[in-house]
Amino acid sequence: MNKNNNWGKNTGNNFKKSFNNKKPFARKEEAFLDKFKGATVEVRNGDVNGALRKLKKILENADRQKELAKREFYEKPAQKRKRQKDAAIKRTQREENKKIFSGEVPLQSISGFGYLKSKKKRRKYENQKSAVARHLRTNGLY
């Protein structure tokens, strides 16, 4: 056996030392609570119910309740992607509708009914067309 073996001693050559350089583990709860600091409500004249209502409004406006509910259960990555994709589609449709209703972009007229084969698609297009016309008439842009 080699006498110069320093594996058991606490020296600079100890390979375990490189793994112990990690920072102490920060608890998830503390990080989560640090994120939501600062929501305080003053109770006036012993009106606790009013203060609770006010606090709930503050939390609701900051989407904290929604965030807490979302974190309550595990969300699969595929579900998360689908939710984000649906939100992106809604966002772009909302922006397009804003542009159409403000008059920046005209409503695309579709020639032929090859695209609008189903009743649902035709009805959706006709409703959008009539809504734009109604909006333009009421605002004097038509």
Secondary structure, DSSP 8 states (H G I E B T S, - for coil): --TT--SSS-STT-GGGGGGG------HHHHHHHHTTT------TT-HHHHHHHHHHHHHHTTHHHHHHHHHS---HHHHHHHHHHHHHHHHHHHHHHHHHHTSS------SSSS--SHHHHHHHHHHHHHHHHHHHHTT--
